[in-house]
């Protein structure tokens, strides 16, 4: 038969509880427990801070890599833009040079071509000289047909701004007969008859191929017609 001493087990329990209570109430033991808890808490905080720092560093490094990639792309775009701007500037420089060359093309070939297009279709219309100085043009000639001279001056004046400030001067003159211009075999020259007359003219204007066309004065014909109508009325009143 097994015998159990219940009294000793109860007394043992009381002894164990007393030991535990004594250890808890011991200041040294409480200090060690507090230090252990503080150390454990600090360790957890350090681990959390380390993990958080590593995570933030990884995020910052990723963002830095993205920014570097964007900066590299922007540098490439800026380089392409600079090259494109340089090409545009070179092209504009060539265009300006071509414009300057075209503006400077006011030589005798262009002037003679424009004048030749405006010559009247009259057999006796002659040009004696064409002089050009810094855009100022002087044309001299003669013709027995005064209407042809007037037509030539109008064709220069109404040239869409190609010839500006057209001034036509005319003068009637007698044609001098030069005996050397005739064939003696055809008989003597009659110097007693009426000598032929011609109209000498001088045109002064400016040659401006790139100038904007000057607006035609539309009010002048109306004013002239009104003045012409008013003149007979004034004469009638007198």
C-alpha positions as semicolon CSV with decimal commas, in nm:
position;residue;x (nm);y (nm);z (nm)
1;X;0,000;0,000;0,000
2;X;0,131;0,345;-0,092
3;X;0,124;0,609;0,172
4;X;0,110;0,980;0,090
5;X;0,205;1,243;0,341
6;X;-0,043;1,521;0,264
7;X;0,086;1,741;0,543
8;X;0,437;1,761;0,400
9;X;0,311;1,849;0,049
10;X;0,107;2,136;0,186
11;X;0,398;2,262;0,386
12;X;0,620;2,235;0,074
13;X;0,378;2,449;-0,122
14;X;0,381;2,713;0,144
15;X;0,759;2,710;0,144
16;X;0,778;2,756;-0,237
17;X;0,536;3,043;-0,231
18;X;0,732;3,206;0,043
19;X;1,054;3,171;-0,158
20;X;0,893;3,325;-0,466
21;X;0,750;3,608;-0,265
22;X;1,085;3,665;-0,105
23;X;1,258;3,682;-0,443
24;X;1,000;3,921;-0,583
25;X;1,023;4,150;-0,288
26;X;1,404;4,138;-0,306
27;X;1,532;4,475;-0,447
28;X;1,821;4,313;-0,627
29;X;1,596;4,065;-0,802
30;X;1,354;4,342;-0,902
31;X;1,645;4,540;-1,043
32;X;1,759;4,250;-1,256
33;X;1,408;4,191;-1,384
34;X;1,374;4,561;-1,471
35;X;1,710;4,567;-1,643
36;X;1,623;4,258;-1,841
37;X;1,292;4,410;-1,952
38;X;1,459;4,739;-2,045
39;X;1,731;4,556;-2,240
40;X;1,476;4,349;-2,423
41;X;1,273;4,659;-2,506
42;X;1,581;4,844;-2,625
43;X;1,679;4,548;-2,838
44;X;1,336;4,545;-2,998
45;X;1,357;4,919;-3,059
46;X;1,704;4,885;-3,212
47;X;1,593;4,600;-3,434
48;X;1,286;4,797;-3,546
49;X;1,496;5,107;-3,610
50;X;1,750;4,905;-3,808
51;X;1,483;4,744;-4,020
52;X;1,310;5,079;-4,075
53;X;1,639;5,245;-4,165
54;X;1,726;4,971;-4,413
55;X;1,382;4,998;-4,570
56;X;1,409;5,378;-4,595
57;X;1,761;5,348;-4,738
58;X;1,642;5,099;-4,999
59;X;1,351;5,328;-5,093
60;X;1,581;5,629;-5,113
61;X;1,829;5,435;-5,326
62;X;1,551;5,326;-5,560
63;X;1,425;5,683;-5,587
64;X;1,782;5,804;-5,645
65;X;1,828;5,552;-5,926
66;X;1,501;5,670;-6,083
67;X;1,610;6,033;-6,057
68;X;1,947;5,948;-6,212
69;X;1,771;5,770;-6,496
70;X;1,539;6,068;-6,549
71;X;1,837;6,305;-6,537
72;X;2,018;6,095;-6,799
73;X;1,711;6,101;-7,021
74;X;1,676;6,478;-6,977
75;X;2,043;6,524;-7,061
76;X;1,995;6,324;-7,380
77;X;1,682;6,526;-7,468
78;X;1,864;6,854;-7,400
79;X;2,153;6,741;-7,618
80;X;1,917;6,652;-7,902
81;X;1,736;6,982;-7,856
82;X;2,063;7,173;-7,869
83;X;2,166;6,991;-8,188
84;X;1,824;7,059;-8,340
85;X;1,843;7,427;-8,243
86;X;2,187;7,446;-8,399
87;X;2,055;7,298;-8,723
88;X;1,765;7,546;-8,717
89;X;2,007;7,836;-8,663
90;X;2,229;7,714;-8,947
91;X;1,927;7,684;-9,175
92;X;1,806;8,030;-9,078
93;X;2,154;8,168;-9,143
94;X;2,150;8,018;-9,492
95;X;1,801;8,155;-9,554
96;X;1,912;8,502;-9,444
97;X;2,218;8,479;-9,667
98;X;2,000;8,380;-9,963
99;X;1,766;8,671;-9,889
100;X;2,060;8,910;-9,874
101;X;2,193;8,776;-10,202
102;X;1,853;8,814;-10,365
103;X;1,821;9,163;-10,226
104;X;2,164;9,248;-10,366
105;X;2,075;9,118;-10,712
106;X;2,007;9,460;-10,859
107;X;2,264;9,431;-11,135
108;X;2,233;9,546;-11,495
109;X;2,085;9,216;-11,614
110;X;1,782;9,239;-11,384
111;X;1,734;9,611;-11,451
112;X;1,760;9,574;-11,829
113;X;1,521;9,281;-11,823
114;X;1,258;9,478;-11,630
115;X;1,299;9,784;-11,850
116;X;1,286;9,577;-12,169
117;X;0,951;9,431;-12,063
118;X;0,808;9,783;-12,041
119;X;0,937;9,929;-12,365
120;X;0,659;10,040;-12,601
121;X;0,628;9,853;-12,929
122;X;0,725;10,152;-13,142
123;X;0,997;10,127;-13,406
124;X;1,143;10,475;-13,347
125;X;1,162;10,445;-12,967
126;X;1,528;10,458;-12,864
127;X;1,713;10,440;-12,533
128;X;2,039;10,630;-12,515
129;X;2,168;10,546;-12,165
130;X;2,075;10,364;-11,843
131;X;2,260;10,464;-11,528
132;X;2,221;10,307;-11,186
133;X;2,378;10,437;-10,866
134;X;2,281;10,292;-10,526
135;X;1,927;10,216;-10,632
136;X;1,881;10,548;-10,818
137;X;1,806;10,484;-11,184
138;X;1,830;10,733;-11,472
139;X;1,705;10,642;-11,820
140;X;1,749;10,871;-12,119
141;X;1,625;10,830;-12,473
142;X;1,419;10,985;-12,753
143;X;1,126;10,908;-12,976
144;X;0,922;11,108;-13,227
145;X;0,609;10,959;-13,072
146;X;0,528;11,154;-12,755
147;X;0,248;10,911;-12,662
148;X;0,500;10,626;-12,659
149;X;0,721;10,823;-12,419
150;X;0,423;10,886;-12,190
151;X;0,327;10,519;-12,206
152;X;0,680;10,416;-12,110
153;X;0,673;10,650;-11,808
154;X;0,337;10,511;-11,695
155;X;0,456;10,151;-11,731
156;X;0,744;10,231;-11,495
157;X;0,522;10,416;-11,251
158;X;0,259;10,141;-11,230
159;X;0,503;9,851;-11,182
160;X;0,369;9,722;-10,846
161;X;0,642;9,897;-10,650
162;X;0,934;9,780;-10,865
163;X;1,015;10,135;-10,978
164;X;0,947;10,406;-10,720
165;X;0,933;10,786;-10,737
166;X;0,915;10,790;-11,115
167;X;0,985;11,137;-11,259
168;X;0,955;11,188;-11,636
169;X;1,113;11,490;-11,804
170;X;1,051;11,555;-12,176
171;X;1,187;11,806;-12,424
172;X;1,115;11,856;-12,792
173;X;1,424;11,886;-13,012
174;X;1,510;11,899;-13,378
175;X;1,686;11,598;-13,519
176;X;2,026;11,697;-13,650
177;X;2,108;11,537;-13,983
178;X;2,454;11,385;-14,001
179;X;2,573;11,353;-14,365
180;X;2,791;11,060;-14,266
181;X;2,477;10,857;-14,193
182;X;2,357;10,870;-14,555
183;X;2,481;10,703;-14,870
184;X;2,613;10,956;-15,120
185;X;2,516;10,732;-15,409
186;X;2,148;10,792;-15,335
187;X;2,174;11,158;-15,421
188;X;2,226;11,485;-15,236
189;X;2,068;11,557;-14,901
190;X;1,789;11,814;-14,891
191;X;1,878;12,050;-14,606
192;X;1,625;12,318;-14,697
193;X;1,316;12,119;-14,596
194;X;1,159;12,099;-14,255
195;X;1,377;11,907;-14,015
196;X;1,209;11,623;-13,820
197;X;1,144;11,667;-13,451
198;X;1,183;11,420;-13,168
199;X;1,094;11,406;-12,799
200;X;1,390;11,361;-12,573
201;X;1,308;11,219;-12,231
202;X;1,481;11,149;-11,902
203;X;1,330;10,917;-11,641
204;X;1,455;10,932;-11,281
205;X;1,334;10,670;-11,036
206;X;1,441;10,417;-10,775
207;X;1,478;10,049;-10,852
208;X;1,354;9,847;-10,552
209;X;1,273;9,483;-10,640
210;X;1,198;9,390;-10,274
211;X;1,001;9,701;-10,177
212;X;0,630;9,658;-10,097
213;X;0,396;9,780;-10,368
214;X;0,290;10,139;-10,320
215;X;-0,085;10,189;-10,290
216;X;-0,237;10,363;-10,587
217;X;-0,390;10,701;-10,503
218;X;-0,758;10,643;-10,573
219;X;-0,877;10,989;-10,469
220;X;-0,677;11,185;-10,731
221;X;-0,896;11,103;-11,038
222;X;-1,207;11,203;-10,846
223;X;-1,048;11,529;-10,737
224;X;-0,934;11,601;-11,091
225;X;-1,282;11,532;-11,230
226;X;-1,436;11,755;-10,964
227;X;-1,188;12,032;-11,047
228;X;-1,262;11,989;-11,418
229;X;-1,636;12,011;-11,353
230;X;-1,593;12,313;-11,127
231;X;-1,386;12,507;-11,380
232;X;-1,666;12,543;-11,643
233;X;-1,909;12,642;-11,369
234;X;-1,677;12,918;-11,254
235;X;-1,632;13,038;-11,612
236;X;-2,010;13,040;-11,664
237;X;-2,065;13,242;-11,348
238;X;-1,817;13,503;-11,465
